[in-house]
Amino acid sequence: MKKCFFYLFIFVMIFHNLGFAESLVKKTEIDLSQFERKVFSQNGEDGVLEKIFDIIGTQSKYYIEFGVEDGLECNTRYLRENHHFSGVMMDMKYENHSLQLYREVIDAENINDLFAFYKVPYEFDLLSIDIDSNDFYVWKAIQHQPRVVVIEYNPNHPPMADRVIVYDPSHVWDETTYYGATIVAMYQLGKIKGYSLIYADCNGVNLFFLRDDIVASIPYTFKNMNNPIQLYRRGIVHKPDPLNRQYVSSRTLLQSLR
C-alpha cells in the first residue's frame, strides 16, 4: 500500500511540475501597434522603440542611424533627448557635427569600413536604416550585431512577393516603386542573420527586428511575430517604375549565407 501511495505521489508531482514548467514558458503577447507614438520620428517609431527597450532593457544606449536628412525627424532623436542614448548618424547630403551627423554615401562595400572609422561597437542597442535604395544589401553586409534593427521596406508589392532591387551602389531613389525590398525579402534576410520580425508600423514604412537570443530570453512575445503577411501594411502608393526595372529574389541573394 505504501508503495502505491509513493508511486501516486511521484505521478502527481510529475504532472504538477510539467504544468509549472508550462506556465514558465508561456509568454505574454505584446501588440506594438498600441504603442505607436510620433514625437520626432516619421511615423510612430518613437513610441514603438521606447516600448521595445522598456521590455528588453538597454546595454550600451548606442545607436547608428543612416538616411536621417538633417536629423530633426528620425528614429533616434527621441531616444537621444529623452533616454540618454548617443551614437552616430549618417546621410548622403547633410552634416552637423554637434549632432554627430556625418555626410557619407553608404553602400554595401563601404559600410563596415565606415563602422570601423566611427568606432562602432560590435554589439550595440539600435541600428536604423532608411536609404531608399540598397537597404537590403547594406544590412546584409553589416558584420556587427545590433540588438534591435529598424529598416524601411517596400510595400508597393503584394506581401508574399519576394523582391529586391538589383544592386547598384550609385542608385538614387526616383520616387517610383523601384526601391529597397519587400517585407518577405527583409524577413528572410533577418531570419538568416538571426533576427525575428516583431513589428511593421501602421503606415507601411518600417520593419522592426529583434535579435533571436533576446527574443528567447524575455517573458514576452509579439503579436504576429515572424508572420510577414499579417504584419504587412500597404503604405504610401508610389508611382509605377516607368523603366520597368528588374528585381531579384532574396533566396538568390542569401544563398551564400545559408
Buried (B, 14 or more C-beta within 10 A) or exposed (E): EEEEEEEEEEEEEEEEEEEEEEEEEEEEEBEBBEBBBBBBBBBBBBBBBBBBBEBBEBEBBBBBBBBBBBBEEBBBBBBBEEEEBEBBBBBBEBBBEEBBBBEBBBBBEBBBEBBEEBEBBEEBBBBBBBBBBBBBBBBBBBEBBBBBBBBBBBBBBEBEBBBBBEBEBEBEEBEBBBBBBBBBBBBBBBBBBEBBBBBBBBBBBBBBBBBBEBBEEBEEBBBBBBEBEEBBBEBEEBEEBEEEEEBBBBEEBBEEEE
